Amino acid sequence: MDMGKKAASQLDIPVARSSLVRLWRELFLGLILEPALDFYTHRRAIGREDLAGVKGPVILVANHRSHIDTPVILAALPRRLRRRTVVGAAADYFYKNKLVALVVSFIFNTVPLDRKGGGMDKRATDHVDKLLDKGWSLLLYPEGTRSRTGDPGRVRRGAAVLAERHNLPIVPIRVSGTRDAMPPGRFWPKRIQGMLFSRRHNVEISFGKPIAPSTDPTTIVESLARFFTSDAVSGNGAKRNGNGRFARVRAVTKAASRR
């Protein structure tokens, strides 16, 4: 079914945020998606201590290099933030077909956003504004699309506009290594092929200190651009995301039993 002619707000699938689907999503992430990511990537999350005092809602803003950026970031987020986070997804790419829209909405908790003209007009973001007002955090890729060269793209103003509109802090996130694991054009990740054995790609997720909202979007844009282009933090204090598959299964099962 073609959904391309509808406004972004009309393409939203609210049932993806229901309690039952949220429980299913946490189980799917912990029992299926993370083990799959573990096979292709060796992930390190840096700067999680900067999230200790962040209760949400917040605007999470990340650079974009691969389709696996979203599951990698979600897996690295503290569960208290992840379970109340929606992911901005291009309406013209992910919501043209109803089946694709359902899949990404249920697995990643996406909400459609219009990329035309920045997509941050109040009429175009009414559904997102309501979610932010209800306490949901939002993950955005302000470059608008995946980098085809690996170099950072132009950072757009949308995240800064939303942050100022709702008086919310911005948490910058820098992801590296995902493009090698799954470059644009690939449907599935790949391992590094060696002479005898294959090995995983190193992926790093760096969380920056929260940035206060500002009436000057240019200041926020410049701060984000600097963070995205800064050198990756070294391994001092870096922690592997998770403690193995069985520990993750126990944690997910325990969390599910509390609901």
LUMLO-618108 format. One record per residue (C-alpha): x, y, z. Coordinates in steps of 0.001 Angstrom, whole numbers, padded with zeros to 6 digits, always signed. Each point is the difference from the previous one (the first is absolute). Example, Ala and Ser with C-alpha at 12.3 -4.5 7.8 and 13.67 -1.06 7.14 Angstrom:
+012300-004500+007800
+001370+003440-000660
REM end
This chain:
+000000+000000+000000
+001446+003362-001003
-000007+002495+002866
+002270+002585-001583
-002681+002670-000571
-000996+000312+003660
+001427+002577+002414
+002599-001313+002433
-002344+000372+002984
-002597-002166-001775
+002501-002828-000455
+000757-000426+003701
-000871-003381+001558
-000885+000676+003681
-000544-003674+000855
+003787-000427-000248
+000220+001900+003298
-002545-002137+001855
+001116-001835+003145
-000234-003411-001645
+002079+000977-003022
+002554+001750+002218
+000420-003200+002017
+000355-002032-003205
+002547+002512-001320
+002203-000291+003103
-000060-003792-000270
+000757+000119-003721
+002907+002396+000537
+001522-002014+002826
-000556-003521-001279
+000319+000361-003775
+001295+003354-001205
+002890+000466+002444
+001352-003545-000482
-000132+000613-003755
+001897+003269+000443
+002520-001823+002189
+000794-002369-002867
+000929+002834-002349
+001258+002732+002352
+002096+000450+003114
-001660+002989+001624
+001242+002468+002590
-002164+002644+001632
+001901+003051+001255
-001314+002873+002091
-003001-001793+001468
+000837+001682+003291
-001148+003249-001599
-003472-001524-000191
-000185-000825+003707
-001869+003187+000858
-002104+000037-003156
-003555-001077+000758
-001696+000992-003218
-001566+001109-002118
+003017+001054-002072
+000899+000433-003646
+002595-002612-000934
+001978+001165-003024
+002388-002297-001900
+002077-000051-003144
-001205-002467-002622
+002157-002472-001920
-001995-003233-000221
-003406-001569+000475
+001395-001804+003048
+000645+003314+001769
-003466-000148+001543
+000185-003479+001596
+003583+000689+001105
-001041+003244+001734
-003137-001483+001535
+001986-002927+001383
+002495+002418+001587
-002632+002192+001660
-000965-000622+003634
-003250-001909+000045
-001803+002795+001911
+000604+002301-002985
-000341-002571-002784
-003449-001230+001003
-001371+003551-000385
+001895+000996-003150
-001427+000364-003492
+002210+000114-003087
-000516+002560-002739
-000193-001754-003377
-000243+001504-003474
-003634-000211-001097
+000964-000073-003688
+002277-003024+000552
-001435-002173+002781
-003698+000867-000250
-000653-000307-003734
-001113-003598+000525
-002307-001030+002841
+001774-003291+000710
+003410+001678+000268
-001525+002709+002200
-001462-002628+002344
+003285-001887+000248
+002172+003013+000859
-002646+001416+002336
-000338-003215+001978
+003707-000869+000149
+001546+003455+000459
-002951+002100+001220
+000335+002421-002890
-002086+003068-000740
-000209+001470-003521
+001652+003327-000738
-000135+002043-003175
+003479+000811-001348
-001233+002696-002381
+000925+003508+001096
+001519-001307+003223
-003322-001560+001030
-000231+002003+003232
-003032+002155-000752
-002499-000364+002850
-002588-001440-002363
+002463-002662-001115
+001106-000942+003527
-003282+000195+001887
+000109-003741+000790
+003600+000285+001234
-000765+003101+002059
-002772-001887+001784
+002329-002915+000775
+002663+002318+001427
-002650+001705+002141
-001020-003439+001305
+003535-000772+001136
+001391-001963-002946
+003615+000553-001047
+000839+000294-003685
+002997-001349-001940
+000808+002083-003072
+002591-000092-002774
+000417+003685-000879
+002072-000726-003108
-003238-001262-001535
+001483-003079-001660
+002859-002483+000260
+003440+001221-001022
+000965-001571-003327
+003690+000883+000403
+000477-000515+003716
+000548+003733+000495
-002385+001976+002236
-002890+001663-001799
-001551+003411+000544
-001741+000197+003366
-003507+001391-000373
-001801+002200+002503
-003010-002231+000731
+001234-001528+003265
+000992+003418+001349
-003410+001416-000934
-001849-002825+001778
+002243+000276+003064
-000686+003735+000305
-003710-000451-000690
-000358-002518+002849
+002840+001257+002230
+001774-003374-000131
+003719-000794+000164
+001775-001573-002950
+002202-003049+000530
+002561-000305-002826
+000981-003493-001137
+002909-000865-002270
+000003-003435-001640
+003027-001416-001809
+000646-003339-001689
-003551-000746-001102
+000603+001014-003609
+002683-002668-000361
-002323-002611+001469
-002968+000960-002178
+000687+002695-002617
-002807+001673-001955
-001299-002401-002610
+000308-003122+002142
-003084-001730+001344
+001822-001847+002796
+003222+000525+002022
+003223-001824-000831
+003038-001199+001911
+003637+000743-000869
+001314-002841-002124
+003477-001342+000818
+002171-002717-001466
-001436-002681+002265
-002579+001628+002224
-002324+002966-000066
-000170+002519+002811
-002281+002708+001293
+000079+003708-000761
+000889+002372+002826
-002870+002397+000661
+000120+002875+002459
-002933+001983+001382
+001068+003209+001732
-002473+001986+002089
+000757+003683+000539
-001042+002255+002835
-003566+001324-000345
-000309+003326-001814
-002498+002518+001357
-002636+001290-002441
+000659+003393-001560
-001968+002606-001882
+002923+000073-002438
-000132-003264-001994
+003304+000820-001672
+001842-000376+003309
-001468-003478+000499
+000724-001017-003584
+003622+001060+000324
+000393-001907+003282
-001438-003148-001561
+002186+000320-003091
+003101+000314+002176
-000985-003058+002021
-000677-002102-003094
+003353+000884-001543
+002138-000229+003148
+002350-002946+000406
-001493-003082+001611
+000654-000257+003709
+002705-002505+000854
-000762-003242+001738
+000718+001304+003543
-003101-000672+002019
-001875-001372-003014
-002384-002759+000883
-001253-002793-002167
-003744+000275-000340
-001388-002964+001847
+001618-002922+001827
-000663-002870-002350
-003065-001605-001475
-001097-001962+003068
+000323+003002+002297
-002080+001977-002479
-002653-002726-000158
-000259+000009+003797
-000270+003794+000083
-002692+000108-002678
-001986-002808+001625
+000228+001722+003373
-001154+003302-001492
-002902-001688-001759
-001134-001675+003213
-000356+003384+001692
-002620+001183-002484
REM end
